[in-house]
């Protein structure tokens, strides 16, 4: 058996990312390990020891400087991958995020057959979809 343990989100500044993902989005720090110039900084849903999100700054030792510079350009354009986060109250979370100063919403909470979802961007342009699944949503199993 295998299971997902860590996913990464590329960020330009780990401190700014930490502030957004913890103080605004409401996640908690899972690990914050410094090893020389490298920092392994992960966050996760509060109290959930499952999947962690690595807030990864481009650069050595993972990428050489030329590659890191290309990645920084892509991050600044909002061209990197994003996240999908699940909640039990999309509208309540929307109001909480607004109260915490989050302004870069790409979609207010909207009802769909599969549930209610909304969109927001982190300070670096990474898209985040927040989903409240419908109580009667059907799962498709491949």
ABEGO torsion letter per residue (X at the ends): XBBBABBBBBBABAAAAAAAAAAAAGBBBABBBBBEABBBBBBBBBGBABBBBBBBBBEOAABBAAAAAAAAAAAAAGABBBBBBBBABAAAAAAAAAAAGBABBABBBBBBAAEBBBBBBBAAGBBBBBBBBBAABBBBBX
